[in-house]
């Protein structure tokens, strides 16, 4: 049998579970949007199966999943097993990414931000770029006496959830006052909000003397300068795929808990601190459609690693994808 015939038969197998014209529909988190777009295009090219994914933010993705408006939803905020059971949903991780501190300060490169400086930027305690808390770690950088603008997400966002979760681990005061949320009323009068990570990228690019949290892929794709940030060991870590992989290796995602876990601020001298897993939600009663969804996701696990790494995402390790396939088997959706 020739290789071409083998590929043709494999594509036919992928197609047989879907009727002509059927589309797998997804929506939700913007954090993994760039990698999902490349995955679904590559999957369509190989299998002929069409998958659509609309970025709306994690909050709307969760709502779409609960309302059965889509076949799968993306969320950066994992749902607890109790909430999943209540809403008849299943959950598993898709990929791991990172949140960066992007900034736009003319003439300033190589900025370092300590854990306390990031909290003070978010809570409005720091108002100007030459504040002593920023200057302390940037002795060789000429910081301007310009008002600082903090850029955040305006929509309900899993990126915001993971960023505020990180702030809550770093600062007891932040945890007591604000906690970890998908959206919040940000303190201070120094902030502006953008919809989706693309909106945050646009605001950072057009607003001089701004700084904000944004996923690595959107920061990289928009040529936004990213700060080196302090991890829990007190080391300043450059946002790179290698430092993300080091951090992701510390993650513990348990199928017995439907993989419910937030992995920010891991241990490790070389770990990048603001890492996040992003998750897939599917309705438990749609067995046939769910098998089409898991077939697509499994293809991504096996064939999409280079695509993910090229965008700065960390593919899930084989040990974890094996647990996910066993979870699918147990739920009858493989």
N, C-alpha and C positions, 0 to 999 in steps of 0.2 A: 504493500500500500504506500503510495507516495505521500510526502509530507503535506503537499497541497490538499490531497483528499482527506488526510487526517484533520487538518485545520477546518476544512469545510464541514466535516462530520461534527467536530467539536462545536462549531458555530450553530449547527442545526440543533444540537442537544440544548444549547443555551436558549434557542428561540422557541422550542416546542412548548414551554410552559406558559408562554404569553400568546394571546390571540393577536392576529394582524391589527396593527394600529394602536395596540395597547402601550401605555407609557407608565413607567414607574415614576411616581411623583413624590418629591421631597421638598421640605422648606425648613427654615430655622437659622441656626447660628451663622454669623458672617465670618467668625474666626477661622473655620476650615474651608471657607467658600472656594478659595483659589485652588486648593488641592482637590476638592470634590469636583470642580469644573473640569480639571484636566483628567481626572480619573474617569468621569462619565463619558467624556469624549473618546478617550482611548478604548473604553469598554464597548462603546457603540461601534467604533471602527472595527474591532475584532469580532464582536458577536452580532451586531445589527440591532441589539436591544437599546431602546432609547430611555434614558433616565434624565429627568429634569430636577434641578434643585434651585430654589429661589431663596436668596438670603434676606431674612426678615428680622434677624436677631433671635436669641434663644427663647425669650418670653413668648413671642408669637409662634415659634416652632412648637413649643410645648402646648400652646392652645390648639394649634392645628392637629397635633397628635391626639389630644384628648377629644377633639370634635370629629376625628376620623376624616379630616379634610385632605389628608395626604397619606401616602403609603409608608413614609418614614419621615422622621423629623430629626434635625440636628440640634443639640443643646450642649453648651459648655458648662452648664450647671447640672450636675447629675441629680436625678430624682431618687429619693429614699425608697427602699423596698416597700414600705407602707403606702407611699403615694403611688407607686407603680401598681400595686395590687388594687388599690381603690379605683384606679382609672383603667385597669385592664391593659397595661402596657408592659413591654419587655425592653431591656436596656443593655447595651454593650458598647465598649469604646471603639472609636474609629481611628484616631491618630492622636499623637501628642505634639503640641506646639508650645510656643513661648510668647509671653507678653514683654514688650520692651518699653523703655522710657525714651520716646522720640523727642527731639527738641530742635528749635529754630532760633539760634542766637548767632547773628552775624559775627564772624571772626573767631568763634569759639569751637575748637575741636578737642576731642579726647576728654570730654566732661566725665567726671566721676560723681555718682550720687550714692551717699550712704543710706542705710535703712532709715535712720531718723530724718534725713533730708527728704526722702520720698514721702514719708508720712506728713511732714510739715508742709510740703508742697500741696498735698491733697487736702489737708485740713485748713489751709489758708494762713498758717502761721508765718510762712515765708512769703513776703510781698515783692522783694526785689532780688535780682540775680546776684548781687554782691553780698547777700546775707552771709553772716559768719558761718552758718551751718553748711552752706554750699562751698564757701571759700576754704573751709578747713581742709577739705580733701582735694582742693584744686589750687595748690600754692603756686604752680607755674602757669596758671591760666589767668589772663586779664579779664575779669568778669565785669560787665557794664552795670552802672547804677540805673537800670531800667526796670520798670514794673513787670513782674512775671505774670503771664497768662497761663492758666492750667486748662488743658483741653481734655474733656471726658466724653463718654457716650451719652447721648440724649435719649436713646431708646432702651427698653429693657434688654439687658445684654449679659450673656454668660462671661464675656471678657471682663465686664465690670464686676460680676460676681467673683471671678477668680482673682482680680486685682484687689478687691476689698477684703477677700478672704486672706490674701497675703498681708495686707495692712493689719488685719485683725491678729494675725500671728506675730507680727512685728511689734505692735503697740497695744498694750492693755487699754490705754485711754481710747484709742480708735475702736477697739472691740466693744467697750462699754457704751460709747457714744453713738456709733453708727453700725458696727457689725459688718457681716458679709451679705450683700444684696445685689440683685440684678439691676436695680436702679435706686437712686436715692437723691435727696435734696442736698446737694453738695454745700459744705460750709464755706463762708467767705464770699467776697465779691470779686474774685479774681479769675473766674472760670467761664468757659463757654462749652457748649455741647454739640456734637455731631452725630448724625444717624449712621449706624454701622461703622465698621473699622475704616471703610473707604471715606466716610464723612469726616472722621477724626484725622485721617491722613490729609484731606483737603484743607482742613482748618490749620493743621500744623504748618503746611506749606505756605499758606497765605498770611499767617500771623507771626510777625517777628517777635522775638522774646517769649515764645510759647514753649511749653513742655507738656506732654501728655502720655497716657498709656495706650499702646496700640500693639496689635499682633505683629510678630516678626515679618511675616510674609508681606503684609500691606506696607510696613515700614520700608522693607527692602525694595519692593516693587515701585515705591514712590520716591526712592532716593532720600529718605528721611534719615538724618543723623541720629544714631542711637547712643545713649549713655552707657558707660560701664557701671555696673551696680554691685553693691556689697551683698555677699551671701551670709548665711547664718554663722559661718566660721570666721567672718571678718575679712574675707578676701574679696577683692574687686574683680568681677568676672565679666569679660567681654561677651556680648550675645553672639554665639556661634553655634552651628549645628553640633559640634563636638561637646560644648558645655551643656547643650540641651540634652544630648544623649546621656551624658554623665548623670544629669539630674533625673532623667526618665528611668534610668536603671534602678533608682531607689523606690519607684512607685509600687504600691501594693494594691492590686485590683482583684477582688475576690468574687468569683461567680456565685457563691452562696449568698452574697449581698447584692446581686445584680450589678456587680462591679462598681457599686456606689463608693466613691472616694474622691477627695480633692487632694492633688499631689503637690501643691505649692510649697515653697520653702523647704526643700529636702535637705538631708544631711549630706556632707561631702565637701572636702576642701575645694574641689574644682566644679562643684555643681552650680549651674545658673539657678537663681532663686525663683524667678517668676515663670514656672512651667505649668502647663494645664493640659489635661486630657479632654478631648471633646467626644461626645457620646451620640449614639444613634438610638432613637425611640421607635418602636413599632407596635401596632395594636395586636394583642395576643390572639384575637379570634380570626384573623385573616391568614389562615395557614398557607393557602396557595400563593397569595401575593407576598407573604413573608419569605417564602422559599425563593422567590425571584429576587427579593431585596438582599437576602443573605448570600445568594449566588453572586450578585454584583459586588457586595462588600468583600466576600472571600476572594474574588478575582483581584480586588484592590490590594488586599493583604499580600497576595502572592506576586502580583505583577506590577503593583504601583509604588514599590519602594523607592525606585530611582526618581520618579516624579515627585514623591513627597520630600525626599531629601534635597532635591533641586530647589524646592520652595522654602526650605528651612524647617520642615516638619520632621518629626522622628517617627519612622514606621514602628509598629508594635512588634516586640520580639516574638520569635517563634513559640516560646514557652507560653506567652499570653494568648496568641491566636489559637493555639491548641486548646486552651481552656474555653475560649469563646466558641469554638466549633463543638466542643462537648456540651456547652450551655445550649447551643442551637439544637443539638440532638435531643437533649433532655426536654426541650420545649416543643419538639416536633416541628421545627421550622428550618431544617436543613435539607 
